[in-house]
Amino acid sequence: MVKFKNISFLRFFLLTLCTFGLYLFFWALDTKRALNKAGGNVPNGVLMVLPVLNLYFWYKYAQAYVSTIKRSVCDQDVLFYFLMPMLTASVIGLLFQNWLVVIEKQYLFIQNWLGIVPAGVLSLISFVAIYLITFLYTSGVSYLFYQKGFNEYSE
């Protein structure tokens, strides 16, 4: 009998935040092992960090998730679970870059009016807020798309 770890969203988010996103990799490796025990066919986790081959890893991961957890063989479901987290993470990454440009402009503007120290403090607060929002969304996407199904899984 395969048992997936039941992880609350708060724990998932905090672990991801405290490890600067590395927890997502360890979580993926752990759930990959459980998916393979449940009958999935997810390749070696090393592929997860290799460019281009990581797409193959996540496609196989989505395929195993859909067949094992969702008990579906529909190709559209596999594509949904493969593409949505990836597209969401890409959009969040682009937003993060844009926010950093805004912070830099804000810093220069405040520096001209108030000086270096207030500008640095406000820029740091803005950066931390954006950092928290980014991790909240990336954790939320992974949690909603995969961990929620793992929590509800029963054989």
C-alpha positions in Angstrom: 0.0 0.0 0.0 1.3 3.4 -1.0 0.9 6.3 1.4 1.6 9.9 0.3 2.6 12.4 3.0 -0.2 14.6 4.0 1.2 18.1 4.0 -0.8 21.2 4.9 -0.5 24.3 2.7 1.0 26.3 5.5 3.8 23.7 6.1 4.4 23.4 2.3 4.6 27.2 1.9 6.9 27.7 5.0 9.3 24.9 4.0 9.5 26.3 0.4 10.1 29.8 1.8 12.7 28.9 4.4 14.7 26.8 1.9 14.5 29.4 -0.9 12.6 27.1 -3.1 14.7 24.0 -2.7 12.0 22.2 -0.8 10.0 21.9 -4.1 12.8 19.7 -5.5 12.9 17.4 -2.4 9.1 17.3 -2.4 9.1 16.3 -6.1 11.7 13.5 -5.5 9.7 12.2 -2.5 6.4 12.2 -4.4 8.2 10.7 -7.5 9.2 7.7 -5.4 5.7 7.3 -4.1 4.2 7.6 -7.6 6.6 4.9 -8.9 5.6 2.6 -6.0 1.9 3.2 -6.9 2.6 2.1 -10.5 3.8 5.3 -12.2 6.8 5.5 -14.5 8.7 8.7 -13.5 12.3 8.7 -14.6 15.3 9.5 -12.4 15.1 12.8 -10.4 18.4 14.0 -11.8 16.6 14.9 -15.0 14.7 17.5 -13.0 17.7 19.9 -12.9 19.0 19.3 -16.4 17.9 21.8 -19.1 15.4 20.4 -21.7 15.4 17.0 -20.0 13.5 18.5 -17.1 10.6 18.9 -19.5 10.6 15.1 -20.1 10.8 14.5 -16.3 7.8 16.8 -15.5 5.8 15.4 -18.4 6.3 11.8 -17.1 5.6 13.1 -13.6 2.3 14.6 -14.8 1.5 11.4 -16.7 2.1 9.3 -13.6 0.1 11.7 -11.4 -2.9 11.7 -13.8 -3.0 7.9 -14.2 -2.3 7.1 -10.5 -4.0 9.9 -8.5 -6.7 11.1 -10.8 -7.2 7.6 -12.4 -7.5 9.1 -15.8 -5.9 8.2 -19.2 -6.9 11.4 -20.9 -4.1 13.2 -22.7 -5.7 16.6 -22.1 -5.4 16.0 -18.3 -1.7 15.1 -18.7 -1.1 18.3 -20.7 -3.0 20.3 -18.2 -1.0 19.0 -15.2 2.2 19.4 -17.2 1.7 22.9 -18.6 -0.2 24.8 -16.0 2.3 24.8 -13.2 5.1 25.5 -15.7 3.3 28.4 -17.4 2.3 29.9 -14.0 5.9 29.7 -12.7 7.1 31.4 -15.9 4.6 34.2 -15.6 5.5 34.7 -12.0 9.2 34.8 -12.9 8.5 37.5 -15.5 6.5 39.5 -13.0 9.3 39.2 -10.5 11.8 40.6 -13.0 9.4 43.5 -13.7 8.9 44.2 -10.0 12.6 44.4 -9.5 12.9 47.0 -12.2 10.1 49.0 -10.5 11.9 48.7 -7.1 15.1 50.0 -8.7 13.3 53.0 -10.2 11.6 53.6 -6.8 14.9 53.4 -5.0 16.5 56.0 -7.3 13.4 58.3 -6.9 13.3 58.0 -3.1 17.1 58.4 -2.9 16.9 61.7 -4.7 14.2 63.0 -2.4 15.0 61.4 1.0 18.5 60.1 0.9 20.1 56.7 0.8 18.9 55.1 4.1 15.1 55.6 3.6 15.4 54.5 0.0 17.3 51.4 1.0 14.8 50.5 3.8 11.8 51.0 1.5 13.5 49.0 -1.3 14.3 46.2 1.1 10.7 46.1 2.4 9.4 46.0 -1.3 11.8 43.2 -2.2 10.8 41.1 0.8 7.1 41.6 0.0 7.7 40.6 -3.6 9.8 37.6 -2.5 7.0 36.4 -0.2 4.3 36.9 -2.9 6.4 35.0 -5.4 6.9 32.0 -3.0 3.2 32.1 -2.0 2.2 31.7 -5.7 4.8 29.1 -6.6 4.0 27.1 -3.5 0.3 27.5 -4.1 0.5 26.3 -7.7 2.4 23.2 -6.8 0.2 22.5 -3.8 -3.1 23.0 -5.7 -2.0 21.0 -8.7 -0.3 18.1 -7.0 -0.2 17.9 -3.2 -3.9 18.4 -2.8 -4.5 15.2 -4.9 -1.8 13.4 -2.9 -3.5 14.4 0.4 -6.8 13.0 -0.9 -5.4 9.8 -2.4 -6.6 6.5 -1.2 -6.0 3.0 -2.7 
